[in-house]
């Protein structure tokens, strides 16, 4: 029906002008997004070092990554999994709960609160690196140290940003702080657009409280937004991983907050083992794919 | 009868049931907002308050000293701050304009014109929403290098123009434009580019505003391009310069902190202002953001 209706538009089955309109975007997309992804896959099977012509090495990089790279297996992978679960998945749940709460408030406070919650994501890590450096200064002039000593929680200042126990939690907190981004706004918009007659109907059908309503009515009726938000959340989480090296250098002290994006930078731009770095990139792209596939399983509309 | 009648989203007035929700949300809002308020105060602190012990959260004698020092610091480095500002404004304007032009054109075609490969293109773009650009920084560098763009403005503009989220959101919005409007324009003898300019563009302004914000955020604070593609300091962006202030030894001195805070504020404010102005459009666009 819908298709038959739409095919009237332009009434030309194969409108060549379509290619002209798409071309500028498509060319830039291919050159700067698609080609680099394909190159990453190809390079990951070579020993490219930026100087000599790359030689084919088969799966050697991947084998080394799994069997030979202690730093990757001992620090980078566990750190990344922890970070992705808390900032990606946890941040997503938090985004939903906050958006759900906001959707139950009147317009003025909702707008102000949403703006405040969203504002850290505008800073995209970098602009605010200094903020965290000041907060977590390692002597008693640091704000956090000063406060904690005031209330007697610690006696000696903690050197937060070189402390291997605290570095990853700090990076995770900063990640969460800046994770209410586009996904959060999408969920909020979705919640505000749920048809209210659905709630009335569900109440008649025996839904007894807001929690049941959320599970049986709200989430099913805004699955597309939930999926979009999930993708945005996980991509944002990985993109923000660079904050750890901005705070503590690359490599981070004792690899305590080394995430997979920092590992790529370390091998690619510090050691120039670009073939190897490419294989780590491919692993990262695969991890994002897995998270997205799970989200699609949860929220995708079944045809 | 059962008391529960189904709740209402977007209520018109305050009622007691909302107190619980305020209690849940307010702590999060405070935790989120405090660091931002802190950086604002810090940027305006005079020297003696920066050195104050114990450290103070609020400034009682606000001053513009830090901003003045920021200007001086760049002068002593040989490149005036104005040059970085110019670079960033120029690059950002070029990317935002290019991105909006190309994305709206592509969105119109993908949504309203029939041609072979259209669905495949849309699907590829949808998969590309998951694109994590830091993952492919090396091959991207190789592409930029191969195209001979190292140390040119092109390297800071072209890689950032294609933004899959921007195209996706605009396309979702173009889908809402009724086909009958386009059909009528065809009847009047309009060509595709006329329909694009006269029918589509005016109707999708909220999506354009939203994409503009997203692109702006990506470009204005982008470090990757200046870091990896540009060696000539006079071509680097304001974001890059501000980051050198925060990452070098300056932040280790207390005096440097004030300057760095001022720098952060300068990077953050344009984003905030733009978002405040356009937030209605953003919510309007997000209502159509779902992936089906």
Interface residues (C-beta under 8 A of the other chain):
Chain A: X5 X6 X7 X8 X9 X10 X11 X12 X13 X14 X15 X16 X17 X18 X19 X20 X21 X22 X24 X25 X26 X28 X29 X31 X32 X33 X34 X35 X36 X37 X39 X40 X43 X94 X97 X98 X101 X102 X103 X104 X105 X106 X107 X109 X110 X111 X113 X115 X116 X117 X118 X119 X120 X122 X123 X124 X126 X127 X128 X129 X130 X131 X133 X134 X135 X140 X141 X142 X143 X146 X150 X177 X180 X182 X185 X186 X188 X189 X190 X191 X192 X193 X194 X196 X199 X200 X201 X202 X203 X206 X207 X208 X209 X210 X213 X222 X223 X224 X225 X226 X227 X228 X231 X232 X234 X235 X238 X239 X241 X242 X246 X261 X264 X265 X268 X269 X274 X277 X278 X281 X284 X285 X288 X289 X292 X300 X301
Chain B: X2 X4 X5 X6 X7 X8 X9 X10 X11 X12 X13 X14 X17 X18 X21 X22 X24 X25 X28 X29 X31 X32 X33 X35 X36 X38 X39 X42 X53 X54 X55 X57 X101 X102 X103 X105 X106 X108 X109 X110 X112 X113 X114 X115 X116 X118 X121 X124 X125 X128 X129 X130 X131 X132 X133 X134 X135 X136 X137 X138 X139 X140 X142 X143 X147 X158 X159 X161 X162 X164 X165 X167 X179 X182 X183 X186 X192 X196 X214 X217 X218 X221 X223 X228 X239 X242 X243 X245 X246 X247 X251 X254 X257 X260 X261 X263 X264 X267 X268 X271 X272 X275 X276 X279 X282 X283 X284 X285 X286 X287 X289 X290 X291 X292
